[in-house]
Amino acid sequence: MPSKQKLGARIKRFRLERNLTLKEVELKANVSATHVSEIERGMTSPTVGALAKIARALGTEPSYFLQNSAYPAVSVVRSSDRQVFSFDSWGAKINRLNDGIRDSRMSFLEVELEPGLAQNVEPLSHTGEEFVHILRGVVEINVGDSRQLLKEGDSIHFKSKEPHTIKNIGDGHSRLLWVVSPPYQL
């Protein structure tokens, strides 16, 4: 387990990479900004509960901060070893194309959408940015007040703080390459 100074430095680096203020972490984690600051500066060690809340607010697992070498410098994911997640409510299958590497700042996902189903009824809004490249199909992506119809070969890049939705409007399954920063925790 790392020292409280190293643990605090990891938390601070992870928070700054996600462009989050102490106040934003406080609101997401329900842990005071003062306490988070003390943890980051190595002045105190977090309780297990506080560490879990802070990790969730930052979009990761508490174990990321506790491991001596949280992630390797190089990670290979074989097609047979990919993590696959299904979200039946919005007709999606998500293949995680990468595992974390040390100080990773993004997730690479292959998303398949069933026709006619929307990713989410309510627009999402969160810290970071996203890049979507259409490998197959036709999708409608709404970002803020902008409505974009994207076909095979088209791409879109946007700040995730803008409310956004995606819907497969084609007759068949759509396949997308989705890059998310900070890393998406499934």
GIUR-V523197 format. One line per field, one symbol per residue. psi: psi as a letter, one per 30 degrees, with the letter a starting at -180 (. if undefined). A space follows every 50 residues. Layout:
psi=???
This chain:
psi=kllfeeeeeeeeeeeefghkleeeeeeefhkkeeeeeeeeggflklleee eeeeeeefhakefeffkeiellfkkkjkefgkkkkkiefghkkkkkfklk lkhkglkkkkkkklkfkkekekklklkalkkkkjekaklkkkjbgkkkjk lkfllkklkffkkklkkjglfakkkkkkkkklkkj.
